[in-house]
Amino acid sequence: MISPENLEKNPLSDLISDETFQELHSRGLLNKKSLRDLIIRKKYQTLREKNISAREAINILRKEYGYLQPDTLRKIVYNIK
């Protein structure tokens, strides 16, 4: 799931203020799965910008999100619906 440190960082900082994010989160108005997916996509993009191969980036994410299947991670990072 989403770790507390990820929620403290406000993954939506380009859209809303930290205060607004914390208020929405505290009221249970944010979809945790969507936030998790957003965080995963951002981490994947950061890894790719460091010239890490797509396969290696997925493997790194698999270690962090071990409860997700590799195909699920691919769907998240490639935004396949």
mmCIF file as gemmi writes it, N, C-alpha and C atoms, coordinates in Angstrom:
data_model
loop_
_atom_site.group_PDB
_atom_site.id
_atom_site.type_symbol
_atom_site.label_atom_id
_atom_site.label_alt_id
_atom_site.label_comp_id
_atom_site.label_asym_id
_atom_site.label_entity_id
_atom_site.label_seq_id
_atom_site.pdbx_PDB_ins_code
_atom_site.Cartn_x
_atom_site.Cartn_y
_atom_site.Cartn_z
_atom_site.occupancy
_atom_site.B_iso_or_equiv
_atom_site.pdbx_formal_charge
_atom_site.auth_seq_id
_atom_site.auth_asym_id
_atom_site.pdbx_PDB_model_num
ATOM 1 N N . MET Axp A 1 ? 0.833 -1.192 0 1 0 ? 1 A 1
ATOM 2 C CA . MET Axp A 1 ? 0 0 0 1 0 ? 1 A 1
ATOM 3 C C . MET Axp A 1 ? 0.871 1.246 0 1 0 ? 1 A 1
ATOM 4 N N . ILE Axp A 2 ? 0.259 2.358 0.219 1 0 ? 2 A 1
ATOM 5 C CA . ILE Axp A 2 ? 0.991 3.616 0.209 1 0 ? 2 A 1
ATOM 6 C C . ILE Axp A 2 ? 1.652 3.795 1.566 1 0 ? 2 A 1
ATOM 7 N N . SER Axp A 3 ? 2.945 4.043 1.538 1 0 ? 3 A 1
ATOM 8 C CA . SER Axp A 3 ? 3.644 4.248 2.804 1 0 ? 3 A 1
ATOM 9 C C . SER Axp A 3 ? 3.398 5.669 3.301 1 0 ? 3 A 1
ATOM 10 N N . PRO Axp A 4 ? 3.449 5.865 4.612 1 0 ? 4 A 1
ATOM 11 C CA . PRO Axp A 4 ? 3.197 7.199 5.178 1 0 ? 4 A 1
ATOM 12 C C . PRO Axp A 4 ? 4.137 8.268 4.63 1 0 ? 4 A 1
ATOM 13 N N . GLU Axp A 5 ? 5.407 7.896 4.376 1 0 ? 5 A 1
ATOM 14 C CA . GLU Axp A 5 ? 6.328 8.915 3.853 1 0 ? 5 A 1
ATOM 15 C C . GLU Axp A 5 ? 5.941 9.378 2.463 1 0 ? 5 A 1
ATOM 16 N N . ASN Axp A 6 ? 5.341 8.498 1.655 1 0 ? 6 A 1
ATOM 17 C CA . ASN Axp A 6 ? 4.881 8.916 0.331 1 0 ? 6 A 1
ATOM 18 C C . ASN Axp A 6 ? 3.714 9.886 0.438 1 0 ? 6 A 1
ATOM 19 N N . LEU Axp A 7 ? 2.861 9.699 1.443 1 0 ? 7 A 1
ATOM 20 C CA . LEU Axp A 7 ? 1.727 10.595 1.613 1 0 ? 7 A 1
ATOM 21 C C . LEU Axp A 7 ? 2.165 11.948 2.164 1 0 ? 7 A 1
ATOM 22 N N . GLU Axp A 8 ? 3.239 11.954 2.929 1 0 ? 8 A 1
ATOM 23 C CA . GLU Axp A 8 ? 3.735 13.22 3.457 1 0 ? 8 A 1
ATOM 24 C C . GLU Axp A 8 ? 4.337 14.077 2.358 1 0 ? 8 A 1
ATOM 25 N N . LYS Axp A 9 ? 4.813 13.449 1.288 1 0 ? 9 A 1
ATOM 26 C CA . LYS Axp A 9 ? 5.478 14.175 0.209 1 0 ? 9 A 1
ATOM 27 C C . LYS Axp A 9 ? 4.509 14.819 -0.771 1 0 ? 9 A 1
ATOM 28 N N . ASN Axp A 10 ? 3.232 14.537 -0.702 1 0 ? 10 A 1
ATOM 29 C CA . ASN Axp A 10 ? 2.219 15.061 -1.602 1 0 ? 10 A 1
ATOM 30 C C . ASN Axp A 10 ? 2.554 14.769 -3.065 1 0 ? 10 A 1
ATOM 31 N N . PRO Axp A 11 ? 2.164 13.605 -3.556 1 0 ? 11 A 1
ATOM 32 C CA . PRO Axp A 11 ? 2.427 13.263 -4.949 1 0 ? 11 A 1
ATOM 33 C C . PRO Axp A 11 ? 1.658 14.145 -5.94 1 0 ? 11 A 1
ATOM 34 N N . LEU Axp A 12 ? 0.749 14.953 -5.439 1 0 ? 12 A 1
ATOM 35 C CA . LEU Axp A 12 ? -0.035 15.847 -6.297 1 0 ? 12 A 1
ATOM 36 C C . LEU Axp A 12 ? 0.435 17.295 -6.18 1 0 ? 12 A 1
ATOM 37 N N . SER Axp A 13 ? 1.682 17.496 -5.754 1 0 ? 13 A 1
ATOM 38 C CA . SER Axp A 13 ? 2.179 18.848 -5.484 1 0 ? 13 A 1
ATOM 39 C C . SER Axp A 13 ? 2.145 19.766 -6.702 1 0 ? 13 A 1
ATOM 40 N N . ASP Axp A 14 ? 2.162 19.187 -7.898 1 0 ? 14 A 1
ATOM 41 C CA . ASP Axp A 14 ? 2.063 20.018 -9.094 1 0 ? 14 A 1
ATOM 42 C C . ASP Axp A 14 ? 0.628 20.489 -9.348 1 0 ? 14 A 1
ATOM 43 N N . LEU Axp A 15 ? -0.324 19.937 -8.602 1 0 ? 15 A 1
ATOM 44 C CA . LEU Axp A 15 ? -1.734 20.295 -8.785 1 0 ? 15 A 1
ATOM 45 C C . LEU Axp A 15 ? -2.353 21.015 -7.59 1 0 ? 15 A 1
ATOM 46 N N . ILE Axp A 16 ? -2.001 20.546 -6.376 1 0 ? 16 A 1
ATOM 47 C CA . ILE Axp A 16 ? -2.61 21.121 -5.174 1 0 ? 16 A 1
ATOM 48 C C . ILE Axp A 16 ? -1.54 21.338 -4.104 1 0 ? 16 A 1
ATOM 49 N N . SER Axp A 17 ? -1.845 22.217 -3.165 1 0 ? 17 A 1
ATOM 50 C CA . SER Axp A 17 ? -0.904 22.514 -2.085 1 0 ? 17 A 1
ATOM 51 C C . SER Axp A 17 ? -0.818 21.345 -1.109 1 0 ? 17 A 1
ATOM 52 N N . ASP Axp A 18 ? 0.252 21.324 -0.327 1 0 ? 18 A 1
ATOM 53 C CA . ASP Axp A 18 ? 0.427 20.277 0.678 1 0 ? 18 A 1
ATOM 54 C C . ASP Axp A 18 ? -0.706 20.293 1.696 1 0 ? 18 A 1
ATOM 55 N N . GLU Axp A 19 ? -1.142 21.5 2.069 1 0 ? 19 A 1
ATOM 56 C CA . GLU Axp A 19 ? -2.223 21.611 3.046 1 0 ? 19 A 1
ATOM 57 C C . GLU Axp A 19 ? -3.517 21.012 2.502 1 0 ? 19 A 1
ATOM 58 N N . THR Axp A 20 ? -3.82 21.312 1.246 1 0 ? 20 A 1
ATOM 59 C CA . THR Axp A 20 ? -5.027 20.772 0.62 1 0 ? 20 A 1
ATOM 60 C C . THR Axp A 20 ? -4.934 19.253 0.521 1 0 ? 20 A 1
ATOM 61 N N . PHE Axp A 21 ? -3.76 18.758 0.138 1 0 ? 21 A 1
ATOM 62 C CA . PHE Axp A 21 ? -3.561 17.322 0.039 1 0 ? 21 A 1
ATOM 63 C C . PHE Axp A 21 ? -3.791 16.646 1.381 1 0 ? 21 A 1
ATOM 64 N N . GLN Axp A 22 ? -3.187 17.183 2.435 1 0 ? 22 A 1
ATOM 65 C CA . GLN Axp A 22 ? -3.343 16.594 3.767 1 0 ? 22 A 1
ATOM 66 C C . GLN Axp A 22 ? -4.8 16.627 4.223 1 0 ? 22 A 1
ATOM 67 N N . GLU Axp A 23 ? -5.497 17.715 3.908 1 0 ? 23 A 1
ATOM 68 C CA . GLU Axp A 23 ? -6.913 17.823 4.29 1 0 ? 23 A 1
ATOM 69 C C . GLU Axp A 23 ? -7.753 16.787 3.548 1 0 ? 23 A 1
ATOM 70 N N . LEU Axp A 24 ? -7.542 16.645 2.254 1 0 ? 24 A 1
ATOM 71 C CA . LEU Axp A 24 ? -8.276 15.647 1.478 1 0 ? 24 A 1
ATOM 72 C C . LEU Axp A 24 ? -7.961 14.24 1.977 1 0 ? 24 A 1
ATOM 73 N N . HIS Axp A 25 ? -6.696 13.997 2.248 1 0 ? 25 A 1
ATOM 74 C CA . HIS Axp A 25 ? -6.294 12.675 2.736 1 0 ? 25 A 1
ATOM 75 C C . HIS Axp A 25 ? -6.91 12.374 4.097 1 0 ? 25 A 1
ATOM 76 N N . SER Axp A 26 ? -6.876 13.337 4.987 1 0 ? 26 A 1
ATOM 77 C CA . SER Axp A 26 ? -7.409 13.11 6.332 1 0 ? 26 A 1
ATOM 78 C C . SER Axp A 26 ? -8.911 12.848 6.311 1 0 ? 26 A 1
ATOM 79 N N . ARG Axp A 27 ? -9.598 13.355 5.3 1 0 ? 27 A 1
ATOM 80 C CA . ARG Axp A 27 ? -11.039 13.125 5.184 1 0 ? 27 A 1
ATOM 81 C C . ARG Axp A 27 ? -11.372 11.894 4.339 1 0 ? 27 A 1
ATOM 82 N N . GLY Axp A 28 ? -10.345 11.191 3.879 1 0 ? 28 A 1
ATOM 83 C CA . GLY Axp A 28 ? -10.573 9.972 3.105 1 0 ? 28 A 1
ATOM 84 C C . GLY Axp A 28 ? -11.11 10.235 1.714 1 0 ? 28 A 1
ATOM 85 N N . LEU Axp A 29 ? -10.774 11.384 1.144 1 0 ? 29 A 1
ATOM 86 C CA . LEU Axp A 29 ? -11.318 11.76 -0.158 1 0 ? 29 A 1
ATOM 87 C C . LEU Axp A 29 ? -10.383 11.46 -1.327 1 0 ? 29 A 1
ATOM 88 N N . LEU Axp A 30 ? -9.27 10.802 -1.055 1 0 ? 30 A 1
ATOM 89 C CA . LEU Axp A 30 ? -8.322 10.469 -2.115 1 0 ? 30 A 1
ATOM 90 C C . LEU Axp A 30 ? -8.329 8.958 -2.342 1 0 ? 30 A 1
ATOM 91 N N . ASN Axp A 31 ? -8.291 8.564 -3.594 1 0 ? 31 A 1
ATOM 92 C CA . ASN Axp A 31 ? -8.252 7.158 -3.949 1 0 ? 31 A 1
ATOM 93 C C . ASN Axp A 31 ? -6.822 6.66 -3.769 1 0 ? 31 A 1
ATOM 94 N N . LYS Axp A 32 ? -6.61 5.783 -2.779 1 0 ? 32 A 1
ATOM 95 C CA . LYS Axp A 32 ? -5.262 5.326 -2.44 1 0 ? 32 A 1
ATOM 96 C C . LYS Axp A 32 ? -4.616 4.54 -3.572 1 0 ? 32 A 1
ATOM 97 N N . LYS Axp A 33 ? -5.395 3.766 -4.294 1 0 ? 33 A 1
ATOM 98 C CA . LYS Axp A 33 ? -4.84 2.989 -5.404 1 0 ? 33 A 1
ATOM 99 C C . LYS Axp A 33 ? -4.352 3.925 -6.508 1 0 ? 33 A 1
ATOM 100 N N . SER Axp A 34 ? -5.123 4.937 -6.812 1 0 ? 34 A 1
ATOM 101 C CA . SER Axp A 34 ? -4.716 5.893 -7.845 1 0 ? 34 A 1
ATOM 102 C C . SER Axp A 34 ? -3.464 6.657 -7.427 1 0 ? 34 A 1
ATOM 103 N N . LEU Axp A 35 ? -3.384 7.016 -6.145 1 0 ? 35 A 1
ATOM 104 C CA . LEU Axp A 35 ? -2.192 7.687 -5.646 1 0 ? 35 A 1
ATOM 105 C C . LEU Axp A 35 ? -0.979 6.766 -5.719 1 0 ? 35 A 1
ATOM 106 N N . ARG Axp A 36 ? -1.162 5.509 -5.341 1 0 ? 36 A 1
ATOM 107 C CA . ARG Axp A 36 ? -0.073 4.529 -5.436 1 0 ? 36 A 1
ATOM 108 C C . ARG Axp A 36 ? 0.414 4.419 -6.874 1 0 ? 36 A 1
ATOM 109 N N . ASP Axp A 37 ? -0.52 4.319 -7.812 1 0 ? 37 A 1
ATOM 110 C CA . ASP Axp A 37 ? -0.156 4.2 -9.222 1 0 ? 37 A 1
ATOM 111 C C . ASP Axp A 37 ? 0.588 5.441 -9.706 1 0 ? 37 A 1
ATOM 112 N N . LEU Axp A 38 ? 0.16 6.606 -9.268 1 0 ? 38 A 1
ATOM 113 C CA . LEU Axp A 38 ? 0.835 7.846 -9.635 1 0 ? 38 A 1
ATOM 114 C C . LEU Axp A 38 ? 2.271 7.858 -9.11 1 0 ? 38 A 1
ATOM 115 N N . ILE Axp A 39 ? 2.447 7.437 -7.866 1 0 ? 39 A 1
ATOM 116 C CA . ILE Axp A 39 ? 3.781 7.377 -7.266 1 0 ? 39 A 1
ATOM 117 C C . ILE Axp A 39 ? 4.664 6.395 -8.031 1 0 ? 39 A 1
ATOM 118 N N . ILE Axp A 40 ? 4.102 5.247 -8.389 1 0 ? 40 A 1
ATOM 119 C CA . ILE Axp A 40 ? 4.856 4.242 -9.144 1 0 ? 40 A 1
ATOM 120 C C . ILE Axp A 40 ? 5.266 4.807 -10.501 1 0 ? 40 A 1
ATOM 121 N N . ARG Axp A 41 ? 4.351 5.475 -11.197 1 0 ? 41 A 1
ATOM 122 C CA . ARG Axp A 41 ? 4.686 6.052 -12.511 1 0 ? 41 A 1
ATOM 123 C C . ARG Axp A 41 ? 5.784 7.105 -12.393 1 0 ? 41 A 1
ATOM 124 N N . LYS Axp A 42 ? 5.73 7.919 -11.342 1 0 ? 42 A 1
ATOM 125 C CA . LYS Axp A 42 ? 6.761 8.941 -11.145 1 0 ? 42 A 1
ATOM 126 C C . LYS Axp A 42 ? 8.119 8.304 -10.86 1 0 ? 42 A 1
ATOM 127 N N . LYS Axp A 43 ? 8.129 7.264 -10.03 1 0 ? 43 A 1
ATOM 128 C CA . LYS Axp A 43 ? 9.39 6.574 -9.734 1 0 ? 43 A 1
ATOM 129 C C . LYS Axp A 43 ? 9.954 5.921 -10.981 1 0 ? 43 A 1
ATOM 130 N N . TYR Axp A 44 ? 9.086 5.315 -11.773 1 0 ? 44 A 1
ATOM 131 C CA . TYR Axp A 44 ? 9.515 4.686 -13.019 1 0 ? 44 A 1
ATOM 132 C C . TYR Axp A 44 ? 10.13 5.732 -13.95 1 0 ? 44 A 1
ATOM 133 N N . GLN Axp A 45 ? 9.472 6.859 -14.092 1 0 ? 45 A 1
ATOM 134 C CA . GLN Axp A 45 ? 9.968 7.918 -14.966 1 0 ? 45 A 1
ATOM 135 C C . GLN Axp A 45 ? 11.328 8.425 -14.486 1 0 ? 45 A 1
ATOM 136 N N . THR Axp A 46 ? 11.486 8.568 -13.175 1 0 ? 46 A 1
ATOM 137 C CA . THR Axp A 46 ? 12.764 9.005 -12.609 1 0 ? 46 A 1
ATOM 138 C C . THR Axp A 46 ? 13.865 7.995 -12.927 1 0 ? 46 A 1
ATOM 139 N N . LEU Axp A 47 ? 13.561 6.721 -12.787 1 0 ? 47 A 1
ATOM 140 C CA . LEU Axp A 47 ? 14.539 5.683 -13.11 1 0 ? 47 A 1
ATOM 141 C C . LEU Axp A 47 ? 14.916 5.725 -14.589 1 0 ? 47 A 1
ATOM 142 N N . ARG Axp A 48 ? 13.936 5.887 -15.45 1 0 ? 48 A 1
ATOM 143 C CA . ARG Axp A 48 ? 14.205 5.935 -16.891 1 0 ? 48 A 1
ATOM 144 C C . ARG Axp A 48 ? 15.034 7.164 -17.261 1 0 ? 48 A 1
ATOM 145 N N . GLU Axp A 49 ? 14.809 8.285 -16.577 1 0 ? 49 A 1
ATOM 146 C CA . GLU Axp A 49 ? 15.592 9.489 -16.836 1 0 ? 49 A 1
ATOM 147 C C . GLU Axp A 49 ? 17.041 9.311 -16.428 1 0 ? 49 A 1
ATOM 148 N N . LYS Axp A 50 ? 17.31 8.347 -15.549 1 0 ? 50 A 1
ATOM 149 C CA . LYS Axp A 50 ? 18.686 8.035 -15.141 1 0 ? 50 A 1
ATOM 150 C C . LYS Axp A 50 ? 19.308 6.986 -16.058 1 0 ? 50 A 1
ATOM 151 N N . ASN Axp A 51 ? 18.689 6.782 -17.219 1 0 ? 51 A 1
ATOM 152 C CA . ASN Axp A 51 ? 19.156 5.834 -18.233 1 0 ? 51 A 1
ATOM 153 C C . ASN Axp A 51 ? 19.152 4.385 -17.754 1 0 ? 51 A 1
ATOM 154 N N . ILE Axp A 52 ? 18.241 4.06 -16.872 1 0 ? 52 A 1
ATOM 155 C CA . ILE Axp A 52 ? 18.036 2.677 -16.451 1 0 ? 52 A 1
ATOM 156 C C . ILE Axp A 52 ? 17.052 2.059 -17.432 1 0 ? 52 A 1
ATOM 157 N N . SER Axp A 53 ? 17.357 0.848 -17.878 1 0 ? 53 A 1
ATOM 158 C CA . SER Axp A 53 ? 16.49 0.198 -18.855 1 0 ? 53 A 1
ATOM 159 C C . SER Axp A 53 ? 15.091 -0.016 -18.283 1 0 ? 53 A 1
ATOM 160 N N . ALA Axp A 54 ? 14.128 -0.148 -19.178 1 0 ? 54 A 1
ATOM 161 C CA . ALA Axp A 54 ? 12.743 -0.357 -18.755 1 0 ? 54 A 1
ATOM 162 C C . ALA Axp A 54 ? 12.63 -1.633 -17.924 1 0 ? 54 A 1
ATOM 163 N N . ARG Axp A 55 ? 13.299 -2.677 -18.354 1 0 ? 55 A 1
ATOM 164 C CA . ARG Axp A 55 ? 13.252 -3.954 -17.63 1 0 ? 55 A 1
ATOM 165 C C . ARG Axp A 55 ? 13.83 -3.81 -16.231 1 0 ? 55 A 1
ATOM 166 N N . GLU Axp A 56 ? 14.975 -3.153 -16.121 1 0 ? 56 A 1
ATOM 167 C CA . GLU Axp A 56 ? 15.603 -2.967 -14.811 1 0 ? 56 A 1
ATOM 168 C C . GLU Axp A 56 ? 14.749 -2.067 -13.921 1 0 ? 56 A 1
ATOM 169 N N . ALA Axp A 57 ? 14.141 -1.034 -14.491 1 0 ? 57 A 1
ATOM 170 C CA . ALA Axp A 57 ? 13.27 -0.143 -13.719 1 0 ? 57 A 1
ATOM 171 C C . ALA Axp A 57 ? 12.088 -0.924 -13.144 1 0 ? 57 A 1
ATOM 172 N N . ILE Axp A 58 ? 11.504 -1.798 -13.95 1 0 ? 58 A 1
ATOM 173 C CA . ILE Axp A 58 ? 10.394 -2.64 -13.476 1 0 ? 58 A 1
ATOM 174 C C . ILE Axp A 58 ? 10.885 -3.549 -12.35 1 0 ? 58 A 1
ATOM 175 N N . ASN Axp A 59 ? 12.081 -4.11 -12.495 1 0 ? 59 A 1
ATOM 176 C CA . ASN Axp A 59 ? 12.628 -4.983 -11.449 1 0 ? 59 A 1
ATOM 177 C C . ASN Axp A 59 ? 12.867 -4.223 -10.15 1 0 ? 59 A 1
ATOM 178 N N . ILE Axp A 60 ? 13.333 -3.006 -10.241 1 0 ? 60 A 1
ATOM 179 C CA . ILE Axp A 60 ? 13.532 -2.174 -9.054 1 0 ? 60 A 1
ATOM 180 C C . ILE Axp A 60 ? 12.192 -1.917 -8.374 1 0 ? 60 A 1
ATOM 181 N N . LEU Axp A 61 ? 11.182 -1.585 -9.168 1 0 ? 61 A 1
ATOM 182 C CA . LEU Axp A 61 ? 9.851 -1.35 -8.607 1 0 ? 61 A 1
ATOM 183 C C . LEU Axp A 61 ? 9.258 -2.625 -8.012 1 0 ? 61 A 1
ATOM 184 N N . ARG Axp A 62 ? 9.562 -3.767 -8.613 1 0 ? 62 A 1
ATOM 185 C CA . ARG Axp A 62 ? 9.063 -5.053 -8.08 1 0 ? 62 A 1
ATOM 186 C C . ARG Axp A 62 ? 9.597 -5.295 -6.676 1 0 ? 62 A 1
ATOM 187 N N . LYS Axp A 63 ? 10.843 -4.892 -6.431 1 0 ? 63 A 1
ATOM 188 C CA . LYS Axp A 63 ? 11.419 -5.072 -5.101 1 0 ? 63 A 1
ATOM 189 C C . LYS Axp A 63 ? 10.701 -4.196 -4.077 1 0 ? 63 A 1
ATOM 190 N N . GLU Axp A 64 ? 10.335 -2.997 -4.493 1 0 ? 64 A 1
ATOM 191 C CA . GLU Axp A 64 ? 9.661 -2.077 -3.579 1 0 ? 64 A 1
ATOM 192 C C . GLU Axp A 64 ? 8.184 -2.427 -3.396 1 0 ? 64 A 1
ATOM 193 N N . TYR Axp A 65 ? 7.567 -2.884 -4.468 1 0 ? 65 A 1
ATOM 194 C CA . TYR Axp A 65 ? 6.133 -3.222 -4.441 1 0 ? 65 A 1
ATOM 195 C C . TYR Axp A 65 ? 5.975 -4.715 -4.71 1 0 ? 65 A 1
ATOM 196 N N . GLY Axp A 66 ? 6.543 -5.525 -3.833 1 0 ? 66 A 1
ATOM 197 C CA . GLY Axp A 66 ? 6.564 -6.973 -4.012 1 0 ? 66 A 1
ATOM 198 C C . GLY Axp A 66 ? 5.196 -7.627 -4.076 1 0 ? 66 A 1
ATOM 199 N N . TYR Axp A 67 ? 4.196 -6.946 -3.562 1 0 ? 67 A 1
ATOM 200 C CA . TYR Axp A 67 ? 2.844 -7.517 -3.577 1 0 ? 67 A 1
ATOM 201 C C . TYR Axp A 67 ? 2.159 -7.352 -4.932 1 0 ? 67 A 1
ATOM 202 N N . LEU Axp A 68 ? 2.781 -6.596 -5.859 1 0 ? 68 A 1
ATOM 203 C CA . LEU Axp A 68 ? 2.213 -6.419 -7.192 1 0 ? 68 A 1
ATOM 204 C C . LEU Axp A 68 ? 2.895 -7.358 -8.185 1 0 ? 68 A 1
ATOM 205 N N . GLN Axp A 69 ? 2.112 -7.918 -9.073 1 0 ? 69 A 1
ATOM 206 C CA . GLN Axp A 69 ? 2.645 -8.78 -10.115 1 0 ? 69 A 1
ATOM 207 C C . GLN Axp A 69 ? 3.381 -7.934 -11.156 1 0 ? 69 A 1
ATOM 208 N N . PRO Axp A 70 ? 4.388 -8.508 -11.825 1 0 ? 70 A 1
ATOM 209 C CA . PRO Axp A 70 ? 5.113 -7.759 -12.86 1 0 ? 70 A 1
ATOM 210 C C . PRO Axp A 70 ? 4.191 -7.185 -13.942 1 0 ? 70 A 1
ATOM 211 N N . ASP Axp A 71 ? 3.195 -7.954 -14.356 1 0 ? 71 A 1
ATOM 212 C CA . ASP Axp A 71 ? 2.261 -7.457 -15.379 1 0 ? 71 A 1
ATOM 213 C C . ASP Axp A 71 ? 1.464 -6.268 -14.87 1 0 ? 71 A 1
ATOM 214 N N . THR Axp A 72 ? 1.119 -6.293 -13.587 1 0 ? 72 A 1
ATOM 215 C CA . THR Axp A 72 ? 0.392 -5.166 -12.997 1 0 ? 72 A 1
ATOM 216 C C . THR Axp A 72 ? 1.26 -3.921 -13.007 1 0 ? 72 A 1
ATOM 217 N N . LEU Axp A 73 ? 2.53 -4.069 -12.645 1 0 ? 73 A 1
ATOM 218 C CA . LEU Axp A 73 ? 3.442 -2.925 -12.684 1 0 ? 73 A 1
ATOM 219 C C . LEU Axp A 73 ? 3.587 -2.377 -14.103 1 0 ? 73 A 1
ATOM 220 N N . ARG Axp A 74 ? 3.702 -3.271 -15.069 1 0 ? 74 A 1
ATOM 221 C CA . ARG Axp A 74 ? 3.799 -2.811 -16.466 1 0 ? 74 A 1
ATOM 222 C C . ARG Axp A 74 ? 2.547 -2.035 -16.869 1 0 ? 74 A 1
ATOM 223 N N . LYS Axp A 75 ? 1.393 -2.528 -16.493 1 0 ? 75 A 1
ATOM 224 C CA . LYS Axp A 75 ? 0.143 -1.83 -16.808 1 0 ? 75 A 1
ATOM 225 C C . LYS Axp A 75 ? 0.109 -0.459 -16.163 1 0 ? 75 A 1
ATOM 226 N N . ILE Axp A 76 ? 0.609 -0.367 -14.935 1 0 ? 76 A 1
ATOM 227 C CA . ILE Axp A 76 ? 0.624 0.917 -14.234 1 0 ? 76 A 1
ATOM 228 C C . ILE Axp A 76 ? 1.567 1.883 -14.939 1 0 ? 76 A 1
ATOM 229 N N . VAL Axp A 77 ? 2.811 1.459 -15.184 1 0 ? 77 A 1
ATOM 230 C CA . VAL Axp A 77 ? 3.803 2.4 -15.738 1 0 ? 77 A 1
ATOM 231 C C . VAL Axp A 77 ? 3.506 2.768 -17.174 1 0 ? 77 A 1
ATOM 232 N N . TYR Axp A 78 ? 2.921 1.856 -17.918 1 0 ? 78 A 1
ATOM 233 C CA . TYR Axp A 78 ? 2.578 2.152 -19.305 1 0 ? 78 A 1
ATOM 234 C C . TYR Axp A 78 ? 1.152 2.665 -19.432 1 0 ? 78 A 1
ATOM 235 N N . ASN Axp A 79 ? 0.458 2.76 -18.296 1 0 ? 79 A 1
ATOM 236 C CA . ASN Axp A 79 ? -0.897 3.302 -18.226 1 0 ? 79 A 1
ATOM 237 C C . ASN Axp A 79 ? -1.846 2.56 -19.157 1 0 ? 79 A 1
ATOM 238 N N . ILE Axp A 80 ? -1.705 1.239 -19.196 1 0 ? 80 A 1
ATOM 239 C CA . ILE Axp A 80 ? -2.585 0.393 -19.994 1 0 ? 80 A 1
ATOM 240 C C . ILE Axp A 80 ? -3.841 0.136 -19.191 1 0 ? 80 A 1
ATOM 241 N N . LYS Axp A 81 ? -4.979 0.407 -19.776 1 0 ? 81 A 1
ATOM 242 C CA . LYS Axp A 81 ? -6.249 0.222 -19.053 1 0 ? 81 A 1
ATOM 243 C C . LYS Axp A 81 ? -6.928 -1.037 -19.531 1 0 ? 81 A 1
